[in-house]
Amino acid sequence: MNVSDINVTGHRQATSGLSVHQQFLERWSPRAMTGQSLQEVELLTLVEAARWAPSCFNAQPWRFAYLANGSAGWQELQATLVPGNQAWAAQAGALIAVISRREFEHNSASAPTHAFDAGAAWMSLALQASAMGLVAHGMRGFDAEAACRCLNVPELYDLQAIIAVGYPGRVEDLAEAYQEREVPSGRKALDEIAFAGGFQQLAQ
Ligand SMILES: Cc1cc2nc3c(=O)[nH]c(=O)nc-3n(C[C@H](O)[C@H](O)[C@H](O)COP(=O)(O)O)c2cc1C
């Protein structure tokens, strides 16, 4: 299969009173996936989108370690996820670890924005997945030490998140506890997070 063969479908139709690009409203984090292994070209396409993210000094501190479903190490990496993630991520087509380098390569100084930069890259990956009709669901629920061992992450790097990606599956095939959660989530109101002129501490 080629990337161009993938059926592009909008999963979510969130609404906004402002003219936000549809791609932001359509992306969400489903859990239902078919278990079909993702192909190398699809995984590289996702990382290619992430590669073009902006970063401080264009340092590109991100690294991506990926395992397709069924490949060597798959079971071991799955076992590092918390049970609540294993329950559905076992049906992912691949797991992609988002890793960032804590120091700049050019001078070994501490890179204060490495996590921020990796976050931008993950969002690019997520939007690319959504445009390809794929699920991309970020996870922080894992044993970080065990996952780093599994993936041979060097000491100088932080494992930020593991992304479950895959072909959209049927909600009915999810364990019952997850079926009712298989709906797009809402957001805080704009006036709770956007402050003209300076930060405003709102009454809780
Ligand atoms: C860094 C990060 C870590 C997350 N960790 C988990 C996780 O361990 N398990 C899970 O089910 N969802 C996880 N999520 C998914 C969030 O819960 C989800 O993105 C959020 O509820 C907003 O929903 P939406 O992505 O569908 O818009 C994570 C998301 C991010 C960005």
The ligand as an SDF file (V2000), in Angstrom:
LIG
                    3D

 31 33  0  0  0  0  0  0  0  0999 V2000
    1.9140   13.8360   26.3610 C   0  0  0  0  0  0  0  0  0  0  0  0
    0.5810   13.1230   26.3870 C   0  0  0  0  0  0  0  0  0  0  0  0
    0.4340   12.0250   27.1960 C   0  0  0  0  0  0  0  0  0  0  0  0
   -0.7740   11.3110   27.1920 C   0  0  0  0  0  0  0  0  0  0  0  0
   -0.8720   10.1610   27.9240 N   0  0  0  0  0  0  0  0  0  0  0  0
   -1.9510    9.3750   27.7770 C   0  0  0  0  0  0  0  0  0  0  0  0
   -1.9760    8.0670   28.3540 C   0  0  0  0  0  0  0  0  0  0  0  0
   -1.0280    7.5990   28.9870 O   0  0  0  0  0  0  0  0  0  0  0  0
   -3.1040    7.3220   28.1590 N   0  0  0  0  0  0  0  0  0  0  0  0
   -4.1810    7.7840   27.4420 C   0  0  0  0  0  0  0  0  0  0  0  0
   -5.1500    7.0480   27.2980 O   0  0  0  0  0  0  0  0  0  0  0  0
   -4.1750    9.0110   26.8650 N   0  0  0  0  0  0  0  0  0  0  0  0
   -3.0820    9.8060   26.9980 C   0  0  0  0  0  0  0  0  0  0  0  0
   -3.0400   11.0340   26.3720 N   0  0  0  0  0  0  0  0  0  0  0  0
   -4.1780   11.5020   25.5610 C   0  0  0  0  0  0  0  0  0  0  0  0
   -4.8740   12.6870   26.2120 C   0  0  0  0  0  0  0  0  0  0  0  0
   -5.6380   12.2400   27.2850 O   0  0  0  0  0  0  0  0  0  0  0  0
   -5.7210   13.4140   25.1520 C   0  0  0  0  0  0  0  0  0  0  0  0
   -4.8660   13.9610   24.1770 O   0  0  0  0  0  0  0  0  0  0  0  0
   -6.5620   14.5310   25.7780 C   0  0  0  0  0  0  0  0  0  0  0  0
   -7.5500   13.9920   26.6090 O   0  0  0  0  0  0  0  0  0  0  0  0
   -7.2250   15.3990   24.7240 C   0  0  0  0  0  0  0  0  0  0  0  0
   -8.0250   14.6000   23.8860 O   0  0  0  0  0  0  0  0  0  0  0  0
   -7.8900   14.6050   22.3020 P   0  0  0  0  0  0  0  0  0  0  0  0
   -6.4410   14.3000   21.9830 O   0  0  0  0  0  0  0  0  0  0  0  0
   -8.8030   13.5000   21.8390 O   0  0  0  0  0  0  0  0  0  0  0  0
   -8.2740   15.9490   21.7900 O   0  0  0  0  0  0  0  0  0  0  0  0
   -1.8500   11.7480   26.3820 C   0  0  0  0  0  0  0  0  0  0  0  0
   -1.6730   12.8750   25.5620 C   0  0  0  0  0  0  0  0  0  0  0  0
   -0.4810   13.5590   25.5530 C   0  0  0  0  0  0  0  0  0  0  0  0
   -0.3110   14.7410   24.6310 C   0  0  0  0  0  0  0  0  0  0  0  0
  1  2  1  0
  2  3  1  0
  2 30  2  0
  3  4  2  0
  4  5  1  0
  4 28  1  0
  5  6  2  0
  6  7  1  0
  6 13  1  0
  7  8  2  0
  7  9  1  0
  9 10  1  0
 10 11  2  0
 10 12  1  0
 12 13  2  0
 13 14  1  0
 14 15  1  0
 14 28  1  0
 15 16  1  0
 16 17  1  0
 16 18  1  0
 18 19  1  0
 18 20  1  0
 20 21  1  0
 20 22  1  0
 22 23  1  0
 23 24  1  0
 24 25  2  0
 24 26  1  0
 24 27  1  0
 28 29  2  0
 29 30  1  0
 30 31  1  0
M  END
$$$$
